[in-house]
């Protein structure tokens, strides 16, 4: 996430006060990490959706996506 912010320009994020909220948003961070794993391992959309559904069932108290769409 910090690499993405550096690429876009940290000054831009500080000016709009988005940097802190994006950096501290654990749900966004978790989703981005899951997408990175999906991309690195060549998971199909179907297998990724099934994994999200399983995580949603297992971690019902945590708000997660149930689909990648």
C-alpha positions in Angstrom: 0.0 0.0 0.0 2.8 2.4 0.9 4.5 1.7 -2.4 1.3 2.6 -4.3 1.1 5.8 -2.3 4.7 6.6 -3.0 4.1 6.0 -6.8 1.2 8.4 -6.9 2.9 11.0 -4.7 2.6 11.2 -0.9 2.1 15.0 -1.0 -1.2 14.5 -2.9 -2.5 12.2 -0.3 -1.5 14.4 2.6 -3.2 17.4 0.9 -6.5 15.6 0.7 -6.2 13.8 4.0 -6.7 10.5 2.3 -3.3 9.1 3.1 -4.1 8.5 6.8 -7.5 7.0 6.3 -6.3 4.7 3.6 -3.2 3.7 5.5 -5.2 2.9 8.6 -8.2 1.2 7.0 -7.6 -2.5 7.9 -10.4 -3.8 5.7 -9.0 -2.1 2.6 -5.6 -3.5 3.5 -6.9 -7.0 4.0 -8.8 -6.9 0.6 -5.7 -5.6 -1.2 -3.6 -8.3 0.3 -6.1 -11.0 -0.7 -6.1 -9.6 -4.3 -2.3 -9.7 -4.3 -2.4 -13.4 -3.3 -5.0 -14.1 -6.0 -2.9 -12.5 -8.7 0.4 -14.0 -7.6 -1.1 -17.5 -7.5 -3.3 -17.3 -10.6 -6.5 -18.1 -8.7 -9.6 -18.2 -10.8 -12.4 -15.7 -10.1 -14.6 -18.7 -9.0 -12.0 -20.1 -6.5 -11.4 -16.6 -5.1 -15.1 -16.0 -4.6 -15.4 -19.4 -2.9 -12.5 -18.5 -0.6 -14.2 -15.2 0.3 -17.4 -16.9 1.0 -15.7 -19.4 3.3 -13.8 -16.6 5.1 -17.1 -14.8 5.5 -18.7 -17.8 7.1 -15.7 -18.5 9.4 -15.3 -14.9 10.4 -18.9 -13.8 10.6 -18.1 -11.0 13.0 -15.7 -9.4 10.6 -17.1 -7.6 7.6 -15.5 -9.1 4.4 -16.6 -9.2 0.8 -18.4 -12.2 -0.3 -17.6 -11.7 -4.0 -14.8 -9.9 -5.9 -17.3 -8.1 -8.2 
